[in-house]
Amino acid sequence: MAMTGDPEMLLEATKTALQQEDYQGAIAHLEILCQTENISIAEQQTQPATSSSNIKYLLSLCRLLAQSSNLQIEELREFLSRRAEETMKLGAEGAILATSHQSPATFLQFKQAPRAQRWQPLPTINLMPFWLLQCGSAIALFWSIQQLIELAMGLTNDLLVKLPYLEPFQPFYHDHTTKIVFVLVLLLALSPWLIDGLLRWWHGLQHLSLETLEISSPEASRLLQRSCRQHHYHLPQLRVLPTAVPLIFTYGNLRRTARIVVSQGLLEQLADDEIAAIYATQLGQIANWDFIVLSLFLLVTQLPYITYSQLSQWGNKISNKTLQAFIAIAANFAYGLWLLLRLPAFWLSQLRIYYSDRHAAELTGNPNALSRAILKIARGVAQDIQQQGHTSWLLEGWDLLTIISYKQAIALSNLHSLPELEVALAWDCTNPLRYWLSINQAHPSMGDRLQRLNQIAHFWRLDTELNLRMSRESGVGSRWGIRGNSGTPRPKGVGIRGNSGTPRPKGVGIRGNSGDKEARGERSRTTPHTLLSSRLAIITSFSLLRSSPRCCF
């Protein structure tokens, strides 16, 4: 319905549009108001309809309306000027519009390194160890649940035996293996709909159409359709969370039931090619099937985590100290149980990140956009934590599925320039204890992950978004790069030995510079195979799987 030329109605309509952040609607009302007041609009909006350009155009209309003596229009001008200037101030340095102050990390300036126009396929890798790890993780989850249940039932009956007038509960002595398997299979079969319900109930999950996605990222919309058509997949069901924190994750029990959930904050904070690269990582998880096992892990761990979160919120509201203490004990017990049940998924969660990043780079030919997207997501997560003053339940409870960890985002939040960031991330690539430091994390180290994307960029003769290949004198180097220390691209078909001469798994297709004997000896002390050998005494069965990501750049 067309808006009439009544200034009072236009005033209210414009205020309502601004409160809903409907800038196009506000512009339309102001243009009608200018026509009503016989004010000619000499300068039309010519820039793309972004939030910043809309605000600038609204300010220009406000200046035109300042010529009028109408009190209602004067009130409108003041309201718009106050709102627009506040938003523009918060949106300085190219940051997104927000309602509170932003982190200094928002102002990182990226080099906008290019993408590949034509690219050759990456070396083929063997996914069988990764699939075996998925089966092993599911078995480890079953074993953990079985042992915890048997321990709880055994302790309960032992307590009942010692108490007078009470008898142990006989079913607790029975074998419950079949029942546990049945419950896990049932959870897996219902996982897409159960997780839909959890997200809808607690976080306001909504449907996202391809047309709506195309507004934020036309490339992502085309990528989803093209990839699913080429591989004969059903198009994943798209969902959106109405939250400002940038998130994306995938869940389901089959490729046809897969859901890709993205937050509104991610669609607003990332560029077109970056959103496409992030969606490509989710397509990689669907292609590798790892989202199925992690969906089961998520469902199993949500019960203790929701218990912990609800008890914590309830305990903060009550004033009875005794009751508060009991609630704190129960909440900490639930949190500990949540941490314990997550442990078998850590290795799988780390490795699937490497494989999905590799798949995304090969699908889009744009590893640099993925690097920028990862850093922008980390920045947005840190900003959300800073604004709220705590880590949200969504960030912590769904950490197994997210593309980065909120802990990594916090660690990078104090780095305010690109050189600082590169130095910190280079440490992740060279620290000989980096795999030990991440052994209890659901995500791999950020520097190691971004360095692998750099190696893919080198493989395609692209400049990289980050410079993580420091000189040998500084102790920082790219031991897994496709180029040598001199930066010269390696010819196609080179061998697959690294700097120290240690044979690499088949499918890597890279070779580093050998250097002098001293350099070779220095590097050989910290090769991943040396680190891997030290772990064999602890976890022998997963040694091959731990080394497998080194095959995928």
TORVEXTI-424383 format. One line per field, with one value per residue (C-alpha): x negated, y, z negated; residue in one letter. Coordinates in nm, 3 decimals, always signed. Example, Ala and Ser with C-alpha at 12.3 -4.5 7.8 and 13.67 -1.06 7.14 Angstrom:
// residues 2
X	[-1.230, -1.367]
Y	[-0.450, -0.106]
Z	[-0.780, -0.714]
res	[a, s]
***
This chain:
// residues 553
X	[+0.000, -0.140, -0.209, -0.018, -0.189, -0.083, -0.405, -0.293, -0.225, -0.553, -0.730, -0.593, -0.649, -1.010, -1.079, -0.927, -1.135, -1.455, -1.378, -1.341, -1.660, -1.455, -1.665, -1.511, -1.166, -1.289, -1.440, -1.114, -0.918, -1.167, -1.158, -0.779, -0.816, -1.054, -0.801, -0.525, -0.734, -0.825, -1.193, -1.380, -1.624, -1.929, -2.143, -2.000, -2.147, -2.403, -2.613, -2.521, -2.248, -2.466, -2.396, -2.664, -2.543, -2.181, -2.280, -2.473, -2.176, -1.940, -2.167, -2.160, -1.779, -1.780, -1.987, -1.738, -1.446, -1.615, -1.492, -1.134, -0.978, -0.734, -0.783, -0.697, -0.960, -1.210, -1.144, -1.191, -1.519, -1.656, -1.551, -1.710, -2.026, -2.073, -2.014, -2.219, -2.516, -2.531, -2.522, -2.778, -3.013, -2.990, -3.036, -3.362, -3.662, -3.437, -3.295, -2.938, -2.662, -2.614, -2.439, -2.740, -3.115, -3.330, -3.656, -3.975, -4.031, -3.746, -3.978, -4.221, -4.297, -4.327, -4.534, -4.246, -4.473, -4.333, -4.159, -4.249, -4.075, -4.172, -4.320, -4.439, -4.296, -4.479, -4.659, -4.422, -4.413, -4.295, -3.990, -3.971, -4.163, -3.929, -3.622, -3.773, -3.823, -3.454, -3.363, -3.618, -3.477, -3.124, -3.248, -3.437, -3.118, -2.924, -3.196, -3.211, -2.834, -2.831, -3.110, -2.951, -2.612, -2.762, -2.966, -2.659, -2.445, -2.723, -2.780, -2.406, -2.363, -2.674, -2.521, -2.185, -2.351, -2.514, -2.198, -1.957, -1.613, -1.704, -1.777, -1.985, -1.792, -1.824, -1.790, -2.107, -2.297, -2.174, -2.360, -2.225, -2.438, -2.146, -1.941, -2.227, -2.280, -1.908, -1.892, -2.198, -2.059, -1.725, -1.894, -2.091, -1.779, -1.595, -1.895, -1.796, -1.456, -1.570, -1.847, -1.598, -1.377, -1.662, -1.773, -1.419, -1.330, -1.646, -1.783, -1.496, -1.600, -1.434, -1.424, -1.657, -1.565, -1.815, -1.667, -1.738, -2.090, -2.150, -2.096, -2.396, -2.605, -2.508, -2.820, -2.721, -2.377, -2.529, -2.791, -2.534, -2.326, -2.621, -2.799, -2.489, -2.399, -2.748, -2.770, -2.403, -2.331, -2.004, -2.033, -2.095, -1.816, -1.923, -1.856, -1.940, -1.983, -1.880, -2.197, -2.479, -2.760, -2.901, -2.836, -2.789, -2.756, -2.603, -2.411, -2.195, -2.202, -2.216, -2.316, -1.950, -1.864, -2.166, -2.101, -2.341, -2.275, -2.421, -2.377, -2.256, -2.577, -2.789, -2.582, -2.627, -2.995, -3.146, -3.186, -3.025, -3.323, -3.395, -3.040, -3.070, -3.399, -3.244, -2.946, -3.191, -3.346, -3.005, -2.965, -3.299, -3.165, -2.863, -3.085, -3.306, -3.010, -3.169, -2.866, -2.667, -2.884, -2.925, -2.548, -2.515, -2.783, -2.603, -2.271, -2.427, -2.617, -2.327, -2.143, -2.419, -2.499, -2.138, -2.118, -2.431, -2.310, -1.967, -2.104, -2.358, -2.094, -1.864, -2.145, -2.227, -1.867, -1.818, -1.945, -1.950, -2.321, -2.272, -2.051, -2.285, -2.575, -2.386, -2.290, -2.653, -2.767, -2.503, -2.585, -2.957, -2.886, -2.675, -2.947, -3.212, -2.996, -2.956, -3.332, -3.391, -3.144, -3.300, -3.650, -3.608, -3.505, -3.805, -4.027, -3.747, -3.644, -3.998, -4.060, -3.728, -3.830, -4.140, -3.947, -3.658, -3.898, -4.074, -3.743, -3.631, -3.951, -3.928, -3.560, -3.595, -3.958, -3.974, -4.177, -4.248, -3.878, -3.848, -4.145, -3.981, -3.649, -3.802, -3.972, -3.658, -3.454, -3.710, -3.690, -3.309, -3.298, -3.542, -3.338, -3.018, -3.183, -3.315, -2.974, -2.786, -3.054, -3.043, -3.048, -2.700, -2.543, -2.528, -2.903, -3.003, -2.733, -2.762, -3.140, -3.184, -3.008, -3.132, -3.402, -3.629, -3.649, -3.546, -3.869, -4.070, -3.869, -3.946, -4.316, -4.333, -4.118, -4.412, -4.598, -4.516, -4.727, -4.805, -5.179, -5.096, -4.849, -5.100, -5.364, -5.119, -4.988, -5.341, -5.410, -5.122, -5.299, -5.641, -5.591, -5.702, -5.442, -5.151, -4.981, -5.013, -4.864, -4.559, -4.507, -4.219, -4.061, -3.781, -3.956, -4.308, -4.546, -4.453, -4.801, -4.848, -4.508, -4.573, -4.919, -4.764, -4.542, -4.855, -5.015, -4.717, -4.748, -5.117, -5.026, -4.813, -5.076, -4.863, -4.968, -4.860, -4.645, -4.886, -5.263, -5.331, -5.655, -5.921, -6.297, -6.496, -6.684, -6.361, -6.274, -5.962, -5.927, -5.685, -5.788, -5.484, -5.477, -5.461, -5.734, -6.085, -6.244, -6.333, -5.968, -6.020, -5.722, -5.791, -5.734, -5.445, -5.513, -5.783, -5.851, -5.686, -5.968, -5.987, -6.278, -6.434, -6.407, -6.148, -5.905, -5.559, -5.228, -5.117, -4.909, -5.092, -5.284, -5.514, -5.883, -6.064, -6.423, -6.676, -6.919, -7.247, -7.309, -7.275, -6.942, -6.822, -6.921, -6.759, -6.429, -6.428, -6.403, -6.056, -5.900, -5.543, -5.666, -5.888, -5.595, -5.376, -5.620, -5.611, -5.237, -5.241, -5.297, -4.973, -4.734, -4.865, -4.543, -4.505, -4.864, -4.794, -4.481, -4.669, -4.919, -4.654, -4.582, -4.941, -4.834, -4.587, -4.818]
Y	[+0.000, +0.339, +0.585, +0.914, +1.252, +1.330, +1.442, +1.302, +0.958, +0.968, +1.061, +0.757, +0.527, +0.639, +0.589, +0.242, +0.154, +0.270, +0.072, -0.235, -0.137, -0.115, +0.159, +0.123, +0.178, +0.483, +0.624, +0.574, +0.760, +1.048, +1.082, +1.107, +1.365, +1.569, +1.562, +1.670, +1.966, +2.053, +1.985, +1.859, +1.575, +1.672, +1.371, +1.021, +0.720, +0.576, +0.353, -0.012, -0.047, -0.129, -0.015, +0.256, +0.395, +0.396, +0.591, +0.846, +0.896, +0.936, +1.207, +1.393, +1.381, +1.511, +1.810, +1.883, +1.857, +2.108, +2.377, +2.320, +2.500, +2.221, +2.117, +1.756, +1.744, +1.910, +1.639, +1.379, +1.537, +1.541, +1.182, +1.062, +1.264, +1.133, +0.773, +0.791, +0.972, +0.729, +0.432, +0.584, +0.649, +0.288, +0.172, +0.357, +0.189, -0.039, -0.226, -0.348, -0.139, -0.226, -0.107, -0.096, -0.039, -0.271, -0.449, -0.294, -0.622, -0.515, -0.271, -0.525, -0.434, -0.735, -0.743, -0.890, -1.150, -1.284, -1.609, -1.864, -1.816, -2.162, -2.420, -2.777, -3.036, -3.091, -3.423, -3.708, -3.820, -4.141, -4.078, -4.434, -4.350, -4.059, -4.278, -4.534, -4.256, -4.168, -4.529, -4.534, -4.213, -4.356, -4.672, -4.462, -4.265, -4.587, -4.724, -4.400, -4.396, -4.764, -4.722, -4.413, -4.583, -4.898, -4.687, -4.488, -4.802, -4.982, -4.692, -4.656, -5.023, -5.016, -4.724, -4.897, -5.209, -5.005, -4.819, -4.987, -5.105, -5.063, -5.324, -5.279, -5.223, -5.552, -5.415, -5.218, -5.549, -5.638, -5.581, -5.269, -5.280, -5.349, -5.067, -4.819, -4.915, -4.883, -4.535, -4.416, -4.549, -4.385, -4.053, -4.076, -4.154, -3.855, -3.623, -3.373, -3.308, -3.318, -3.065, -2.853, -2.850, -2.757, -2.468, -2.347, -2.362, -2.209, -1.991, -1.904, -2.113, -2.003, -2.125, -1.959, -1.964, -1.959, -1.628, -1.472, -1.618, -1.476, -1.125, -1.164, -1.387, -1.465, -1.679, -1.898, -1.958, -2.057, -2.272, -2.474, -2.545, -2.623, -2.850, -3.049, -3.087, -3.208, -3.461, -3.563, -3.451, -3.322, -2.951, -2.916, -2.752, -2.399, -2.242, -1.909, -1.806, -1.448, -1.369, -1.123, -1.368, -1.521, -1.895, -2.175, -2.550, -2.861, -3.151, -3.443, -3.821, -3.849, -3.624, -3.581, -3.469, -3.240, -2.891, -2.599, -2.338, -1.989, -1.688, -1.349, -1.202, -1.409, -1.302, -0.937, -0.941, -1.141, -1.051, -1.241, -1.466, -1.525, -1.646, -1.878, -2.020, -2.082, -2.260, -2.469, -2.598, -2.726, -2.899, -3.063, -3.200, -3.338, -3.495, -3.659, -3.777, -3.653, -3.438, -3.753, -3.874, -3.522, -3.474, -3.777, -3.642, -3.310, -3.467, -3.682, -3.391, -3.145, -3.309, -3.246, -2.906, -2.783, -2.913, -2.717, -2.398, -2.405, -2.483, -2.203, -1.948, -2.065, -2.053, -1.694, -1.587, -1.735, -1.581, -1.891, -1.966, -2.331, -2.408, -2.210, -2.431, -2.753, -2.612, -2.514, -2.870, -3.017, -2.766, -2.841, -3.214, -3.169, -2.952, -3.212, -3.484, -3.267, -3.223, -3.595, -3.703, -3.461, -3.607, -3.896, -3.647, -3.415, -3.595, -3.626, -3.265, -3.146, -3.356, -3.273, -2.905, -2.977, -3.184, -2.940, -2.646, -2.839, -2.926, -2.563, -2.435, -2.688, -2.613, -2.235, -2.186, -1.921, -2.025, -1.659, -1.579, -1.869, -1.735, -1.393, -1.548, -1.750, -1.443, -1.230, -1.497, -1.506, -1.129, -1.134, -1.404, -1.212, -0.897, -1.072, -1.207, -0.860, -0.701, -0.956, -0.985, -1.365, -1.657, -1.729, -2.072, -2.111, -2.060, -2.301, -2.567, -2.608, -2.579, -2.927, -2.820, -2.461, -2.367, -2.208, -2.224, -1.927, -1.982, -1.919, -1.605, -1.475, -1.552, -1.346, -1.059, -0.856, -0.854, -0.521, -0.531, -0.779, -0.808, -0.892, -1.150, -1.307, -1.340, -1.507, -1.744, -1.830, -1.956, -2.201, -2.336, -2.395, -2.466, -2.831, -2.881, -2.741, -3.079, -3.153, -2.812, -2.883, -3.244, -3.145, -2.900, -2.953, -2.739, -2.744, -2.456, -2.150, -2.087, -2.445, -2.433, -2.104, -2.219, -2.516, -2.274, -2.073, -2.388, -2.445, -2.084, -2.145, -2.461, -2.246, -1.965, -1.721, -1.450, -1.532, -1.326, -1.390, -1.421, -1.714, -1.829, -1.653, -1.681, -1.969, -1.732, -1.632, -1.993, -1.978, -2.163, -2.342, -2.702, -2.815, -2.548, -2.621, -2.368, -2.377, -2.124, -1.910, -1.880, -2.049, -2.261, -2.630, -2.795, -3.029, -3.390, -3.339, -3.595, -3.615, -3.576, -3.293, -3.081, -3.349, -3.617, -3.815, -3.993, -3.840, -4.025, -4.082, -3.802, -3.500, -3.418, -3.160, -3.123, -2.864, -2.740, -2.966, -2.689, -2.768, -3.057, -2.849, -2.711, -3.059, -3.191, -2.899, -2.946, -3.325, -3.295, -3.140, -3.322, -3.439, -3.798, -3.745, -3.598, -3.882, -4.145, -3.995, -4.041, -4.409, -4.512, -4.338, -4.395, -4.653, -4.720, -4.357, -4.289, -4.325, -4.112, -3.837, -3.813, -3.817, -3.440, -3.387, -3.540, -3.265, -2.964]
Z	[+0.000, +0.103, -0.176, -0.161, -0.174, -0.533, -0.708, -1.043, -0.897, -0.709, -1.031, -1.215, -0.917, -0.884, -1.256, -1.240, -0.935, -1.104, -1.420, -1.200, -1.010, -0.691, -0.535, -0.188, -0.337, -0.528, -0.209, -0.021, -0.291, -0.295, +0.082, +0.070, -0.207, +0.010, +0.293, +0.053, -0.061, +0.302, +0.239, +0.544, +0.493, +0.696, +0.602, +0.630, +0.454, +0.696, +0.468, +0.403, +0.143, -0.156, -0.510, -0.492, -0.158, -0.278, -0.589, -0.382, -0.151, -0.447, -0.586, -0.255, -0.255, -0.612, -0.506, -0.227, -0.468, -0.698, -0.456, -0.568, -0.863, -0.942, -1.306, -1.234, -0.960, -1.193, -1.448, -1.177, -1.068, -1.422, -1.482, -1.159, -1.207, -1.561, -1.460, -1.140, -1.290, -1.581, -1.344, -1.108, -1.398, -1.508, -1.150, -1.093, -0.935, -0.730, -1.031, -1.037, -1.194, -1.559, -1.870, -2.098, -2.087, -1.882, -1.936, -1.800, -1.612, -1.383, -1.209, -1.057, -0.698, -0.467, -0.149, +0.055, +0.215, +0.544, +0.626, +0.892, +1.225, +1.345, +1.113, +1.131, +0.890, +0.566, +0.515, +0.437, +0.075, -0.087, -0.306, -0.440, -0.763, -0.819, -0.777, -1.013, -1.264, -1.237, -1.319, -1.600, -1.747, -1.745, -1.919, -2.174, -2.244, -2.302, -2.529, -2.731, -2.784, -2.877, -3.133, -3.286, -3.318, -3.470, -3.712, -3.817, -3.864, -4.052, -4.292, -4.348, -4.441, -4.661, -4.849, -4.880, -5.023, -5.298, -5.394, -5.640, -5.527, -5.159, -4.895, -4.579, -4.260, -4.073, -3.714, -3.779, -3.776, -3.426, -3.100, -2.926, -2.612, -2.379, -2.527, -2.492, -2.129, -2.062, -2.217, -2.022, -1.693, -1.768, -1.845, -1.522, -1.320, -1.468, -1.492, -1.216, -1.367, -1.729, -1.661, -1.463, -1.771, -2.005, -1.785, -1.728, -2.099, -2.244, -1.963, -1.725, -1.422, -1.094, -0.735, -0.483, -0.117, +0.168, +0.280, -0.060, -0.064, +0.283, +0.148, -0.084, +0.143, +0.502, +0.532, +0.238, +0.389, +0.724, +0.553, +0.357, +0.664, +0.891, +0.644, +0.553, +0.919, +1.013, +0.729, +0.747, +0.390, +0.259, +0.187, -0.189, -0.383, -0.472, -0.812, -0.974, -1.337, -1.425, -1.617, -1.553, -1.634, -1.310, -1.308, -1.059, -1.110, -0.953, -1.103, -0.992, -0.951, -0.571, -0.285, -0.194, -0.549, -0.598, -0.733, -0.696, -0.964, -0.933, -1.158, -1.045, -1.180, -0.942, -0.641, -0.740, -0.834, -0.547, -0.180, +0.107, +0.188, -0.181, -0.248, +0.053, -0.081, -0.422, -0.269, -0.066, -0.390, -0.493, -0.158, -0.232, -0.560, -0.378, -0.111, -0.378, -0.592, -0.916, -1.007, -1.092, -1.380, -1.516, -1.507, -1.733, -1.966, -1.982, -2.077, -2.347, -2.499, -2.485, -2.777, -3.035, -2.886, -2.897, -3.254, -3.340, -3.172, -3.332, -3.678, -3.643, -3.548, -3.825, -4.082, -3.988, -4.059, -4.405, -4.729, -4.953, -4.997, -5.095, -4.798, -4.576, -4.687, -4.603, -4.264, -4.199, -4.275, -4.042, -3.769, -3.789, -3.777, -3.462, -3.306, -3.383, -3.228, -2.918, -2.889, -2.936, -2.668, -2.418, -2.447, -2.198, -1.929, -1.952, -1.704, -1.451, -1.502, -1.435, -1.127, -0.962, -0.971, -0.760, -0.510, -0.480, -0.429, -0.156, +0.010, -0.006, +0.152, +0.434, +0.488, +0.507, +0.613, +0.343, +0.035, -0.041, -0.081, -0.324, -0.524, -0.546, -0.641, -0.924, -1.069, -1.034, -1.210, -1.491, -1.514, -1.522, -1.789, -2.010, -1.959, -2.063, -2.379, -2.459, -2.413, -2.622, -2.889, -2.877, -2.634, -2.504, -2.550, -2.173, -2.127, -2.401, -2.375, -1.996, -1.984, -1.830, -1.511, -1.471, -1.222, -1.486, -1.863, -2.075, -2.271, -1.955, -1.890, -2.239, -2.197, -1.875, -1.999, -2.135, -1.801, -1.638, -1.322, -1.047, -1.132, -1.494, -1.375, -1.136, -1.408, -1.648, -1.381, -1.264, -1.616, -1.568, -1.258, -1.415, -1.783, -1.825, -2.098, -1.897, -1.856, -2.226, -2.309, -2.093, -2.196, -2.427, -2.182, -1.932, -1.668, -1.523, -1.584, -1.381, -1.243, -1.124, -0.957, -0.776, -0.672, -0.492, -0.302, -0.217, -0.078, +0.147, +0.267, +0.342, +0.532, +0.763, +0.784, +0.586, +0.346, -0.008, -0.243, -0.531, -0.534, -0.766, -0.600, -0.808, -0.759, -0.898, -1.129, -1.299, -1.368, -1.160, -0.832, -0.607, -0.642, -0.452, -0.182, +0.187, +0.254, +0.119, -0.110, +0.190, +0.286, +0.624, +0.730, +0.749, +1.086, +1.133, +1.047, +0.786, +0.519, +0.182, -0.065, -0.314, -0.427, -0.641, -0.373, -0.568, -0.331, -0.334, -0.294, +0.063, +0.213, +0.078, +0.394, +0.232, +0.159, -0.048, -0.028, -0.190, -0.290, -0.462, -0.698, -1.010, -0.896, -0.810, -1.146, -1.324, -1.149, -1.178, -1.555, -1.530, -1.235, -1.281, -1.252, -1.555, -1.747, -1.626, -1.749, -2.098, -2.105, -2.005, -2.365, -2.459, -2.169, -1.924, -1.736, -1.620, -1.511, -1.140, -1.168, -1.350, -1.064, -0.790, -0.780, -0.676, -0.346, -0.269, -0.274]
res	[m, a, m, t, g, d, p, e, m, l, l, e, a, t, k, t, a, l, q, q, e, d, y, q, g, a, i, a, h, l, e, i, l, c, q, t, e, n, i, s, i, a, e, q, q, t, q, p, a, t, s, s, s, n, i, k, y, l, l, s, l, c, r, l, l, a, q, s, s, n, l, q, i, e, e, l, r, e, f, l, s, r, r, a, e, e, t, m, k, l, g, a, e, g, a, i, l, a, t, s, h, q, s, p, a, t, f, l, q, f, k, q, a, p, r, a, q, r, w, q, p, l, p, t, i, n, l, m, p, f, w, l, l, q, c, g, s, a, i, a, l, f, w, s, i, q, q, l, i, e, l, a, m, g, l, t, n, d, l, l, v, k, l, p, y, l, e, p, f, q, p, f, y, h, d, h, t, t, k, i, v, f, v, l, v, l, l, l, a, l, s, p, w, l, i, d, g, l, l, r, w, w, h, g, l, q, h, l, s, l, e, t, l, e, i, s, s, p, e, a, s, r, l, l, q, r, s, c, r, q, h, h, y, h, l, p, q, l, r, v, l, p, t, a, v, p, l, i, f, t, y, g, n, l, r, r, t, a, r, i, v, v, s, q, g, l, l, e, q, l, a, d, d, e, i, a, a, i, y, a, t, q, l, g, q, i, a, n, w, d, f, i, v, l, s, l, f, l, l, v, t, q, l, p, y, i, t, y, s, q, l, s, q, w, g, n, k, i, s, n, k, t, l, q, a, f, i, a, i, a, a, n, f, a, y, g, l, w, l, l, l, r, l, p, a, f, w, l, s, q, l, r, i, y, y, s, d, r, h, a, a, e, l, t, g, n, p, n, a, l, s, r, a, i, l, k, i, a, r, g, v, a, q, d, i, q, q, q, g, h, t, s, w, l, l, e, g, w, d, l, l, t, i, i, s, y, k, q, a, i, a, l, s, n, l, h, s, l, p, e, l, e, v, a, l, a, w, d, c, t, n, p, l, r, y, w, l, s, i, n, q, a, h, p, s, m, g, d, r, l, q, r, l, n, q, i, a, h, f, w, r, l, d, t, e, l, n, l, r, m, s, r, e, s, g, v, g, s, r, w, g, i, r, g, n, s, g, t, p, r, p, k, g, v, g, i, r, g, n, s, g, t, p, r, p, k, g, v, g, i, r, g, n, s, g, d, k, e, a, r, g, e, r, s, r, t, t, p, h, t, l, l, s, s, r, l, a, i, i, t, s, f, s, l, l, r, s, s, p, r, c, c, f]
***
